Amino acid sequence: MPRYFFDIDNHERYVDEEGTELADADAARIQAVIFAGDYLRDNPHLVSNGGHLRVAVRDEMGTILLSVAVTTDDPGDPDS
């Protein structure tokens, strides 16, 4: 079973060194969305005041297959 790695970028980068065995890239995509939601549930402050969270999924060769990104825009911010 292939191993996929879920790296986090939330103004700091955390590299997944362990990875997770999943059936295929579609399963990794689903897991990335679930992971991002769970991470934000536990750390909602990360996307306050224009913050962002990105979860990048790599395969065993190091190729980034996809990323899930969550950002917020302050409607009162003229740069939004």
MOUR-V916476 format. One record per pair of residues at least 12 apart in sequence whose ideal C-beta (glycine too) atoms are under 7 Angstrom apart, sorted by the first residue. I is the first residue (numbers start at 1). J is the second residue. D is the distance in Angstrom with one decimal. If there is no record, write none. Layout:
I_J_D ; I_J_D
This chain:
1_21_4.4 ; 1_22_6.9 ; 1_23_6.5 ; 2_22_6.8 ; 2_59_6.6 ; 2_60_6.2 ; 3_19_4.1 ; 3_20_6.7 ; 3_21_5.3 ; 3_60_5.3 ; 4_19_6.0 ; 4_20_5.8 ; 4_22_5.4 ; 4_28_4.1 ; 4_57_5.6 ; 4_58_6.9 ; 4_59_6.2 ; 5_19_4.4 ; 5_58_4.4 ; 6_32_6.2 ; 6_35_5.6 ; 6_55_5.6 ; 6_57_5.9 ; 7_56_4.7 ; 7_58_6.6 ; 8_55_5.9 ; 9_54_4.4 ; 10_46_4.8 ; 10_52_6.9 ; 10_53_4.8 ; 25_65_5.6 ; 28_57_5.1 ; 28_65_6.6 ; 29_66_5.9 ; 32_55_5.1 ; 32_57_5.0 ; 32_66_6.7 ; 32_68_4.8 ; 33_68_5.7 ; 35_55_5.8 ; 36_53_6.4 ; 36_55_4.8 ; 36_68_4.6 ; 36_70_6.3 ; 39_53_6.7 ; 40_53_6.2 ; 40_70_6.4 ; 47_70_5.6 ; 47_71_6.8 ; 47_72_4.7 ; 48_72_6.7 ; 49_74_6.6 ; 50_72_6.0 ; 50_73_6.6 ; 50_74_5.8 ; 50_77_6.9 ; 51_72_6.2 ; 52_69_6.6 ; 52_70_6.6 ; 52_71_4.3 ; 53_70_4.8 ; 54_67_5.4 ; 54_69_4.6 ; 55_67_6.4 ; 55_68_4.7
